[in-house]
Amino acid sequence: MTKAEDQHSTNLKLSLSVNELSKTEGCILDDYSCVLECSLPLRGVRVTPANIFCADQYLKVSIPPFLFEAILYAPIDDTNSTAKIGNGIIFFTLYKKEVAMWDSLTLATANKEKLQYLRENAVLKAHEKAKEETKAKKVTKQEHKKYALEATMKLEEAERKRIEDLKEKERQKVTKELALWKKQQKDAEKQKRVQKEGELHQEVEQLKEEKKEKMNKTRIPNEGTSKTRLKPTKGHGSYSMFSENLKEEQLPAPRSAATIKINFTSRVFPTALRESRIAEEEEWLRKQAEARRTVSADLSEVEDLKEEEKNPDWLKDKGNKMFATGNYLAAVNAYNLAVRLNNKLPLLYLNRAACHLKLRNLHKAIEDSSKALELLTPPVPHNEHARVKAYVRRGTAFCQLELYTEGLQDYEAALKIDPKNKTIENDAEKIRHLIQGTMQDS
């Protein structure tokens, strides 16, 4: 057949109607075959597969206002049976369920009630079959959905495992870097100690050599050469009154020139010792040393932390990096953990106050700045810069809360420590103008 013939093949579907379409049909009956072939001329009527309905004992073609229906002589396999449309003819290929001889295509001996029953029974079976197919499709769809969900879960699990592996590799890398840094620090300290011991040993040997040379130069000669006879006195046949006990003393040689090496004790503070306040400076250094050794968090809280997260200095550097990138919340979290580990380091509170200023947590900024000032005691040159920052940050928070008088007091306290700071001086002058303007308005 050609394309113009528009030929189609379909499994037969359900339908129901009552009318007459044609009285002529061609049929080939093979008594002992399981296949029955028959054709139906259309006479110019256009037919689609939706117009054809077939059940196990019922065949119908409905093209309103025309109708063709047949109650078949015996049941057929409606699942495998087909209908082809082309050249103005419907060609049916029907497969018998049982191999037997058919007297005719349709059941002619049945009465009207039986025909009605067979027709309704065919429609009912078709509906049940359609329900079963729908249910089977639904089950298949659910199985496909379940398979897709399982595949998605496997992919997500693989992705999660990949991310966990990356995290573990990064953690191991950071741990190795921290261990390497600690080893380098320890090796450097050991090298310095060995170098210092070597220099000290060299100095001791040099002092011993100088002392030995000095002793060799000042050694007294033998007694036989050190005694001298006194000349007899003229006119007398005897020695003087001191002749028996007097010995001539040997004078030491002049000292040789040498260079004396003087070492001064190293100092943390830049001021000279005569100008510094020794007691306050020593107290400040003692407090800082104690703060470095203090771990204020409970051991149960520290157990779950990684090795690098137990180091307040490492956490402080991490917070500083987060602050530099603008991630203020992450910086606050790093400082919070560092404070839990060691609550005696003033720089942790000072840096956290800067984060709170950026996040507009003004009361917390005042609280952290005050805590930093409390720890920055006694006031010594070594903590001047930190005290200036603490006063300025607390004063800034007061001004943003419109407490200009308290803010001005902190800025003036910062100026007392650093009177040459023009930025602080200009800001203090602006606060004074704001206070004067507020008083004039009131």
Buried (B, 14 or more C-beta within 10 A) or exposed (E): EEEEEEBBEBEBBBBBBEEEBBEEBEBEBEEEEBBBBBBBBBEEEEBEEEBBBBBBBBBBBBBEEBBBBBBBBBEBEBEEBBBBBBBBBBBBBBBBEEEEEBEEBBBEEEEEEEBEEBBEBBBEBBEEBEEEEEEEEEEEEEEEEEEEEEEEEEEEEEEEEEEEEEEEEEEEEBEEEBEEEEEEEEEEEEEEEEEEEEEEEEEEEEEEEEEEEBEEEEEEEEEEEEEEEEEEEEEEEEBEEEEEEEEEEEEEEEEEEEEEEEEEEEEEBEEEEEEBBEEBBBBBBEBBEEBEEEBEBEEEEEEEBEEBBBBBEBBBEBBBEBBEEEBBEBBBBBBBBBBBBBBBBBBBBBBBBBBBBBBEBBEBBBBBBEBBBEBBBEBBBBBEEBBBBBBBBBBBBBBEBEBBEBBBBBBBBBBEBBEEBEEBBEBBEEBBEBBEEEEEEE
